[in-house]
Amino acid sequence: MNVATPSPLTAGAPAIDPAAGARGLYIGGQWLWPADRPAIAVIDPSTGERLAQVPDAGTPEAAAAVEAAATAAPGWRATPPRRRSEILRRCFELMSARAEDLARLISLENGKALRDARGEVAYAAEFFRWNAEEAVRISGDFALSPAGGNHIIVDYEPVGICVLITPWNFPAAMATRKIAPALAAGCTVVLKPASETPLTAYALAALYEEAGVPPGVVNVLTTSTPGPVTAAMLADPRVRKLSFTGSTPVGRALLAEAAKNVIGCSMELGGNAPLIVFDDADIEVALEGAMLAKMRNAGEACTAANRIYVQAGIHDRFVTELTARMAALKVGPGPEAGTECGPMITAKAVDKIERLVDDALGRGARLLCGGTRPEGPGFFYPPTVLVDVPGDAVMGGEEIFGPVAAISRFETEEEAIARANATEYGLAAYVFTRDLARGLRVSRRIETGMVGLNRGLVSDPAAPFGGTKQSGLGREGGAHGVLEFLEAKYIATTL
């Protein structure tokens, strides 16, 4: 491997060059480029053209990243919590100061509308601020045993080296949601971002270094062979934690791989979120919530409203007004001013959306707007509304991950709950009603880890994010997020 040249990112350039983060793998505080492997092209979804190239790590580089994390582990573990807190706070401050440049970089490599990218940067930075505060509040327990023969001391220790795997749809937030609590707990990490959107991860690595994160505490590598590379890291006995955000099928495979060495896992997997609108809902609140839950990040979110159920009495008005709002959205390149719905991440993603829409139409759904793949460059699909979507439509059981609102009518509360629960997933759900008792009752009966009650947004760095059933294991965010990276140690002693 060769040491790469400095990047303009850390030289105070006024704007982020898309290639600035592509100067190498970030291992042990060094920028390295494997000389014997081809590069990975990063494609602009708005144009289909290449933005930059990033290095392609193999198993030797994976081993080097784990070694770097192991070398840094004793020093970072021994770093006083207050010092760790100050470094995390500095990460927050630097991200906030460079928010516009980071948002534009995200918009370029991911395609999301600039307004959504700005929201992501603000959200991502908050994980550093929140966990800076949590770092100094990790406490144990001291108690007399019930039998009175000894005292019980419970201490919390860093779990060890952590492998973090993040998806392309939120390239900043999914990384900081894992890195910040891991560092607060005293762990060192190896991050493998998605190869579709690696530039943000590398840009942030340089920022962490500037904030004072010691070499080897955070390592970042990209690869075109994630299976062997991840397996090599998980086979190292020094790795004790895997945190993954991505699809359920990949999560299952990673759980099986981690089981070989009994590695602890946190899994934030697929979603199939229902959104329920009752007749007594405030229709303006419900419409705004539905637009946010459906169209945040152009629908490319695991928490996106995948199945919209509207009670019969309000159905027609809701459909008419939602269709008008969807049809009015401006579609365009992510970084372009005024864009409200950017492109999908790849042509393959558009193919999937088109397949799901065609299947629903073939089964009797009606198209009210959109539904036609545009010509021209980029990976675009228009905001689309389908009504009378039958229960056997494939999109009812498979994430759409795009700007398609699939609406069905329901009659009773029991019917709505039954249809909401008719899925193997249980990540998020949304309920709209003016009746608080009903809202809480339905929220408790829906089999899901999170519920937005009269809200179209559930994500919050101060709250536990995660799902039930096939949507994952563990929680990220809130006080729960740090606990995922700690081990409880019990000491029995007689004083």
C-alpha positions as CSV (number, residue, x, y, z in Angstrom):
1,M,0.0,0.0,0.0
2,N,1.1,3.5,-0.7
3,V,0.6,6.6,1.5
4,A,-1.5,9.1,-0.4
5,T,-1.1,12.8,-0.7
6,P,-2.9,15.3,1.5
7,S,-6.4,16.3,0.6
8,P,-7.9,19.8,0.1
9,L,-10.6,18.8,2.6
10,T,-8.2,19.4,5.5
11,A,-6.5,22.4,3.8
12,G,-9.5,24.7,4.4
13,A,-10.9,24.6,0.8
14,P,-14.0,26.7,0.5
15,A,-16.1,23.8,-1.0
16,I,-15.8,20.1,-0.9
17,D,-14.4,18.5,-4.0
18,P,-16.2,15.2,-4.6
19,A,-12.8,13.5,-5.0
20,A,-11.4,15.0,-1.8
21,G,-12.4,12.0,0.3
22,A,-11.1,9.5,-2.2
23,R,-7.5,9.7,-1.4
24,G,-7.3,6.2,0.2
25,L,-8.4,3.9,2.9
26,Y,-8.2,5.5,6.3
27,I,-6.2,3.0,8.5
28,G,-4.3,3.8,11.6
29,G,-4.5,7.6,10.9
30,Q,-2.9,7.1,7.4
31,W,-4.4,7.3,4.0
32,L,-3.5,4.2,2.1
33,W,-4.3,2.9,-1.5
34,P,-3.8,-0.8,-2.3
35,A,-1.5,-0.8,-5.4
36,D,-2.6,-4.2,-6.7
37,R,-6.4,-3.7,-6.7
38,P,-8.7,-1.8,-9.1
39,A,-10.6,1.3,-7.8
40,I,-14.4,1.5,-7.1
41,A,-16.2,4.1,-9.2
42,V,-18.6,6.4,-7.3
43,I,-21.5,7.3,-9.6
44,D,-23.6,10.5,-9.5
45,P,-27.2,9.2,-9.5
46,S,-28.4,12.5,-11.0
47,T,-26.4,12.0,-14.2
48,G,-25.1,8.4,-14.2
49,E,-21.6,9.8,-14.6
50,R,-18.5,9.0,-12.4
51,L,-17.8,11.4,-9.6
52,A,-14.7,9.9,-8.2
53,Q,-12.9,6.6,-7.5
54,V,-12.2,5.1,-4.1
55,P,-9.8,2.3,-3.1
56,D,-11.0,-1.3,-3.1
57,A,-9.9,-3.1,0.1
58,G,-9.2,-6.8,0.3
59,T,-8.6,-9.1,3.3
60,P,-5.1,-7.8,3.9
61,E,-6.4,-4.3,4.3
62,A,-9.2,-5.6,6.5
63,A,-6.6,-7.3,8.7
64,A,-4.6,-4.0,8.8
65,A,-7.6,-2.1,9.9
66,V,-8.4,-4.5,12.8
67,E,-4.7,-4.4,13.8
68,A,-4.8,-0.6,13.9
69,A,-8.0,-0.6,16.0
70,A,-6.3,-3.1,18.4
71,T,-3.2,-1.0,18.7
72,A,-5.3,2.1,19.5
73,A,-7.7,0.3,21.9
74,P,-5.7,0.4,25.2
75,G,-5.0,4.1,24.9
76,W,-8.6,5.0,23.9
77,R,-10.0,2.8,26.6
78,A,-7.8,4.6,29.2
79,T,-8.7,8.0,27.9
80,P,-10.7,9.8,30.6
81,P,-14.4,10.1,29.8
82,R,-14.2,13.9,29.9
83,R,-11.5,13.9,27.3
84,R,-13.5,11.5,25.1
85,S,-16.5,13.8,25.6
86,E,-14.6,16.9,24.5
87,I,-13.4,15.2,21.3
88,L,-16.9,14.1,20.4
89,R,-18.2,17.6,21.1
90,R,-15.5,18.9,18.8
91,C,-16.7,16.5,16.1
92,F,-20.2,18.0,16.4
93,E,-18.8,21.5,16.2
94,L,-16.8,20.8,13.0
95,M,-19.7,19.0,11.4
96,S,-21.9,21.9,12.2
97,A,-19.4,24.5,10.9
98,R,-19.1,22.6,7.6
99,A,-22.7,21.5,7.3
100,E,-23.3,23.1,3.9
101,D,-20.2,21.5,2.2
102,L,-21.1,18.1,3.7
103,A,-24.7,18.4,2.6
104,R,-23.6,19.1,-1.0
105,L,-21.2,16.2,-0.9
106,I,-24.0,13.9,0.3
107,S,-26.4,15.3,-2.4
108,L,-23.8,14.7,-5.1
109,E,-23.0,11.0,-4.3
110,N,-26.4,10.0,-3.0
111,G,-28.7,12.1,-5.2
112,K,-30.9,13.2,-2.4
113,A,-32.4,16.7,-2.5
114,L,-30.2,19.3,-0.9
115,R,-32.8,20.1,1.7
116,D,-32.9,16.5,2.8
117,A,-29.0,16.4,2.8
118,R,-28.9,19.4,5.0
119,G,-31.4,17.7,7.4
120,E,-29.2,14.6,7.4
121,V,-26.0,16.5,8.3
122,A,-27.8,18.2,11.2
123,Y,-29.2,14.9,12.4
124,A,-25.8,13.1,12.0
125,A,-23.9,15.8,13.9
126,E,-26.4,15.5,16.8
127,F,-25.2,12.0,17.6
128,F,-21.8,13.5,18.5
129,R,-23.4,16.1,20.7
130,W,-25.7,13.6,22.4
131,N,-22.9,11.0,23.0
132,A,-20.5,13.6,24.1
133,E,-22.9,14.1,27.0
134,E,-23.4,10.3,27.5
135,A,-19.7,9.6,27.6
136,V,-19.4,11.2,31.1
137,R,-22.6,9.5,32.4
138,I,-21.6,5.8,32.1
139,S,-22.1,4.6,35.7
140,G,-22.3,1.3,37.5
141,D,-24.2,-0.1,40.4
142,F,-23.3,-0.9,44.1
143,A,-25.7,-2.8,46.3
144,L,-25.8,-5.2,49.2
145,S,-26.8,-8.7,48.1
146,P,-30.3,-9.7,49.4
147,A,-28.7,-12.5,51.5
148,G,-26.4,-9.9,53.1
149,G,-23.3,-11.9,52.6
150,N,-21.6,-9.8,50.1
151,H,-21.8,-6.6,48.1
152,I,-22.7,-6.5,44.4
153,I,-20.6,-4.2,42.2
154,V,-21.6,-3.8,38.5
155,D,-19.1,-2.0,36.3
156,Y,-19.4,-1.3,32.6
157,E,-16.4,-1.8,30.2
158,P,-15.9,-1.1,26.5
159,V,-17.0,-4.2,24.5
160,G,-13.8,-4.0,22.4
161,I,-13.1,-3.6,18.7
162,C,-16.3,-3.0,16.7
163,V,-17.0,-3.6,13.0
164,L,-19.6,-1.1,11.7
165,I,-21.4,-1.6,8.4
166,T,-23.5,1.2,7.0
167,P,-25.9,1.7,4.0
168,W,-25.9,4.2,1.2
169,N,-29.2,6.0,2.0
170,F,-27.9,8.1,4.9
171,P,-24.1,8.1,4.4
172,A,-23.4,10.5,7.3
173,A,-26.1,9.7,9.9
174,M,-25.8,5.9,9.7
175,A,-22.1,6.2,10.4
176,T,-22.2,8.8,13.2
177,R,-25.1,6.9,14.9
178,K,-22.7,4.0,15.4
179,I,-19.3,5.7,15.7
180,A,-20.3,8.3,18.3
181,P,-21.7,5.9,21.0
182,A,-18.8,3.4,20.3
183,L,-16.3,6.1,20.9
184,A,-18.2,7.4,24.0
185,A,-18.0,3.8,25.4
186,G,-14.3,3.6,24.8
187,C,-14.3,1.3,21.8
188,T,-12.3,1.5,18.6
189,V,-13.9,0.8,15.3
190,V,-13.6,-0.2,11.7
191,L,-16.3,1.4,9.5
192,K,-17.2,-0.2,6.1
193,P,-19.5,2.3,4.3
194,A,-21.6,1.4,1.3
195,S,-19.5,1.5,-1.9
196,E,-22.2,3.6,-3.6
197,T,-21.7,6.5,-1.1
198,P,-18.2,6.3,0.4
199,L,-17.1,9.9,-0.1
200,T,-19.0,11.2,2.9
201,A,-17.4,8.6,5.2
202,Y,-13.9,9.5,4.1
203,A,-14.6,13.2,4.4
204,L,-15.8,12.7,8.0
205,A,-12.8,10.5,8.8
206,A,-10.6,13.6,8.1
207,L,-12.9,15.6,10.3
208,Y,-12.6,13.2,13.2
209,E,-8.8,13.4,12.9
210,E,-9.0,17.2,13.0
211,A,-11.2,17.0,16.1
212,G,-8.6,15.0,18.0
213,V,-9.6,11.4,17.5
214,P,-6.3,9.5,17.9
215,P,-4.9,7.4,15.0
216,G,-6.5,3.9,14.8
217,V,-9.6,4.7,16.9
218,V,-11.6,5.1,13.7
219,N,-10.7,3.3,10.6
220,V,-12.6,3.4,7.3
221,L,-12.4,1.0,4.3
222,T,-14.3,0.5,1.1
223,T,-14.5,-2.8,-0.7
224,S,-16.2,-4.4,-3.7
225,T,-16.1,-7.8,-1.9
226,P,-17.9,-7.1,1.4
227,G,-18.5,-10.8,2.2
228,P,-14.9,-12.0,2.4
229,V,-13.7,-8.7,3.9
230,T,-16.3,-8.7,6.6
231,A,-15.7,-12.4,7.3
232,A,-12.0,-11.8,7.7
233,M,-12.6,-9.1,10.3
234,L,-15.2,-11.1,12.2
235,A,-12.8,-14.1,12.3
236,D,-10.3,-12.0,14.3
237,P,-10.8,-12.9,18.0
238,R,-10.1,-9.3,19.0
239,V,-13.3,-8.1,17.2
240,R,-16.2,-8.3,19.7
241,K,-19.0,-6.3,18.2
242,L,-20.8,-6.1,14.8
243,S,-23.2,-3.2,14.2
244,F,-25.0,-3.4,10.8
245,T,-27.7,-1.3,9.1
246,G,-29.1,-2.8,5.9
247,S,-31.4,-5.4,4.4
248,T,-32.8,-8.3,6.4
249,P,-31.3,-11.0,4.1
250,V,-27.8,-9.5,4.5
251,G,-28.4,-9.1,8.2
252,R,-29.3,-12.8,8.5
253,A,-26.0,-13.8,6.7
254,L,-24.0,-11.5,8.9
255,L,-25.6,-13.0,12.1
256,A,-24.6,-16.4,10.9
257,E,-21.0,-15.3,10.3
258,A,-20.8,-13.5,13.7
259,A,-22.1,-16.6,15.4
260,K,-19.0,-18.5,14.4
261,N,-17.0,-16.5,17.0
262,V,-19.9,-15.5,19.3
263,I,-19.7,-11.9,18.4
264,G,-22.3,-9.5,19.8
265,C,-24.6,-8.0,17.1
266,S,-26.7,-4.9,16.7
267,M,-28.9,-5.1,13.6
268,E,-31.1,-2.4,12.1
269,L,-32.7,-4.2,9.2
270,G,-35.5,-3.8,6.7
271,G,-38.9,-2.1,7.3
272,N,-42.4,-2.2,5.9
273,A,-44.0,0.7,7.8
274,P,-47.8,1.0,7.9
275,L,-49.3,4.5,8.1
276,I,-52.8,4.5,9.5
277,V,-55.2,7.5,9.1
278,F,-58.4,7.3,11.1
279,D,-61.6,9.2,10.2
280,D,-61.1,11.6,13.2
281,A,-57.6,12.6,12.3
282,D,-56.7,16.2,11.6
283,I,-56.4,15.9,7.9
284,E,-53.7,18.6,7.5
285,V,-51.6,17.0,10.2
286,A,-52.1,13.6,8.5
287,L,-51.2,14.8,5.1
288,E,-48.1,16.6,6.3
289,G,-47.1,13.6,8.3
290,A,-47.7,11.2,5.3
291,M,-45.6,13.4,3.0
292,L,-42.8,13.4,5.5
293,A,-43.0,9.7,6.3
294,K,-43.3,8.8,2.6
295,M,-41.1,11.3,0.8
296,R,-38.2,12.0,3.2
297,N,-35.2,11.1,1.2
298,A,-37.5,10.4,-1.8
299,G,-38.8,7.3,0.0
300,E,-35.3,5.7,0.3
301,A,-35.6,5.1,4.0
302,C,-36.2,2.0,6.1
303,T,-38.7,4.0,8.1
304,A,-40.6,5.2,5.0
305,A,-44.4,4.7,5.0
306,N,-44.7,1.6,2.7
307,R,-48.4,0.8,3.3
308,I,-50.9,3.7,3.8
309,Y,-54.2,2.7,5.2
310,V,-57.0,5.3,5.3
311,Q,-60.3,4.9,7.0
312,A,-63.3,5.0,4.6
313,G,-64.9,8.2,5.9
314,I,-61.8,10.3,5.2
315,H,-60.3,8.2,2.4
316,D,-61.4,10.1,-0.8
317,R,-60.5,13.5,0.5
318,F,-57.1,12.3,1.8
319,V,-56.3,10.6,-1.5
320,T,-57.2,13.7,-3.5
321,E,-55.1,16.0,-1.4
322,L,-52.2,13.7,-1.1
323,T,-52.1,13.2,-4.9
324,A,-52.1,16.9,-5.5
325,R,-49.1,17.3,-3.1
326,M,-47.2,14.4,-4.7
327,A,-47.8,15.6,-8.2
328,A,-46.6,19.1,-7.3
329,L,-43.2,17.9,-6.1
330,K,-40.2,19.2,-8.2
331,V,-38.1,16.3,-9.5
332,G,-34.5,17.1,-10.4
333,P,-30.8,16.6,-9.6
334,G,-30.1,16.4,-5.9
335,P,-27.9,19.5,-5.6
336,E,-30.1,21.7,-7.9
337,A,-31.9,24.5,-6.1
338,G,-35.6,23.7,-5.5
339,T,-35.4,20.0,-6.0
340,E,-37.8,18.2,-3.7
341,C,-37.4,14.6,-5.1
342,G,-34.0,13.6,-6.3
343,P,-33.0,10.4,-8.2
344,M,-32.8,6.9,-6.8
345,I,-29.4,5.5,-6.0
346,T,-29.0,3.2,-9.0
347,A,-30.7,2.1,-12.2
348,K,-31.3,-1.3,-10.4
349,A,-33.3,0.6,-7.7
350,V,-35.5,2.1,-10.4
351,D,-36.0,-1.3,-11.9
352,K,-37.3,-2.6,-8.6
353,I,-39.7,0.3,-8.1
354,E,-41.0,-0.1,-11.7
355,R,-41.5,-3.9,-11.1
356,L,-43.5,-3.3,-7.9
357,V,-45.7,-0.6,-9.4
358,D,-46.4,-2.7,-12.5
359,D,-47.3,-5.7,-10.2
360,A,-49.8,-3.6,-8.2
361,L,-51.4,-2.2,-11.3
362,G,-51.7,-5.7,-12.7
363,R,-53.5,-6.8,-9.6
364,G,-56.1,-4.0,-9.8
365,A,-54.5,-0.9,-8.2
366,R,-55.3,2.4,-9.8
367,L,-52.7,5.0,-10.8
368,L,-53.4,8.6,-9.9
369,C,-50.1,10.3,-10.7
370,G,-46.6,9.3,-11.8
371,G,-45.9,5.7,-12.6
372,T,-43.9,6.3,-15.7
373,R,-40.1,6.1,-15.7
374,P,-38.7,9.2,-17.4
375,E,-36.2,9.2,-20.2
376,G,-32.8,10.9,-20.0
377,P,-29.7,10.6,-17.8
378,G,-29.9,9.8,-14.1
379,F,-31.8,7.3,-12.1
380,F,-35.2,9.0,-11.7
381,Y,-38.7,7.8,-10.8
382,P,-41.5,10.3,-10.4
383,P,-43.6,10.7,-7.2
384,T,-46.4,8.2,-7.7
385,V,-49.8,7.5,-6.0
386,L,-51.6,4.2,-6.2
387,V,-55.0,3.6,-4.7
388,D,-57.0,0.4,-4.1
389,V,-53.7,-1.5,-3.7
390,P,-54.8,-5.1,-3.0
391,G,-53.4,-7.1,-0.1
392,D,-51.6,-9.6,-2.4
393,A,-49.6,-6.9,-4.2
394,V,-45.9,-7.6,-3.9
395,M,-45.2,-4.1,-2.6
396,G,-47.3,-5.0,0.5
397,G,-44.5,-7.3,1.7
398,E,-41.4,-5.8,0.1
399,E,-39.9,-2.4,0.8
400,I,-40.6,0.0,-2.1
401,F,-37.6,2.2,-1.2
402,G,-38.9,4.9,-3.6
403,P,-41.4,7.7,-4.0
404,V,-44.5,5.6,-4.3
405,A,-47.5,6.1,-2.0
406,A,-49.6,2.8,-1.9
407,I,-53.0,3.5,-0.4
408,S,-55.7,1.1,0.7
409,R,-59.1,1.7,2.4
410,F,-60.1,0.2,5.7
411,E,-63.3,0.2,7.8
412,T,-62.5,-0.7,11.4
413,E,-59.7,-0.2,14.0
414,E,-59.3,-4.0,14.3
415,E,-58.9,-4.3,10.5
416,A,-56.2,-1.6,10.5
417,I,-54.2,-3.2,13.3
418,A,-54.5,-6.7,11.6
419,R,-53.3,-5.3,8.3
420,A,-50.5,-3.3,9.9
421,N,-49.2,-6.4,11.6
422,A,-49.5,-8.7,8.6
423,T,-45.7,-8.5,7.8
424,E,-42.5,-10.1,9.0
425,Y,-41.1,-6.6,9.6
426,G,-41.6,-4.4,12.7
427,L,-39.4,-1.3,12.4
428,A,-41.7,1.8,12.4
429,A,-45.4,2.7,12.1
430,Y,-47.4,5.9,12.0
431,V,-50.9,6.5,13.4
432,F,-53.0,9.6,12.9
433,T,-56.1,10.3,15.1
434,R,-57.4,13.1,17.4
435,D,-58.4,10.5,20.0
436,L,-55.3,10.1,22.2
437,A,-56.7,7.0,23.9
438,R,-57.1,5.3,20.5
439,G,-53.7,6.5,19.4
440,L,-52.0,5.0,22.4
441,R,-54.1,1.8,22.2
442,V,-53.3,1.2,18.5
443,S,-49.6,2.2,19.0
444,R,-49.3,-0.5,21.7
445,R,-50.9,-3.2,19.6
446,I,-48.9,-2.6,16.4
447,E,-45.9,-5.0,16.4
448,T,-43.1,-2.5,15.8
449,G,-40.2,-0.9,17.6
450,M,-41.2,2.7,16.9
451,V,-44.5,4.6,16.4
452,G,-45.0,8.1,15.1
453,L,-48.3,9.2,16.7
454,N,-49.6,12.2,14.7
455,R,-46.0,12.6,13.5
456,G,-44.3,11.6,10.2
457,L,-40.8,11.5,11.7
458,V,-39.6,9.2,14.5
459,S,-35.8,9.5,14.3
460,D,-34.2,11.4,17.2
461,P,-30.6,11.0,18.5
462,A,-32.1,11.1,22.1
463,A,-34.5,8.2,21.5
464,P,-33.9,4.4,21.0
465,F,-34.1,3.6,17.3
466,G,-34.7,0.0,16.3
467,G,-37.2,-2.7,15.4
468,T,-38.8,-6.0,16.3
469,K,-39.4,-9.3,14.4
470,Q,-37.3,-9.3,11.2
471,S,-36.4,-5.7,11.5
472,G,-33.5,-6.1,13.8
473,L,-31.8,-6.5,17.2
474,G,-30.8,-3.9,19.7
475,R,-31.2,-0.1,19.6
476,E,-29.3,2.9,18.4
477,G,-29.6,6.4,19.9
478,G,-30.6,7.6,23.4
479,A,-29.0,6.1,26.5
480,H,-29.6,2.6,24.9
481,G,-27.1,3.4,22.1
482,V,-24.0,3.5,24.4
483,L,-25.1,0.4,26.2
484,E,-24.8,-1.6,22.9
485,F,-21.1,-1.0,23.1
486,L,-20.6,-1.8,26.8
487,E,-20.2,-5.1,28.7
488,A,-21.5,-5.4,32.3
489,K,-18.9,-6.8,34.7
490,Y,-20.2,-8.1,38.1
491,I,-17.8,-8.2,41.1
492,A,-18.9,-9.9,44.3
493,T,-17.0,-8.7,47.3
494,T,-17.2,-8.7,51.1
495,L,-16.3,-5.4,52.6
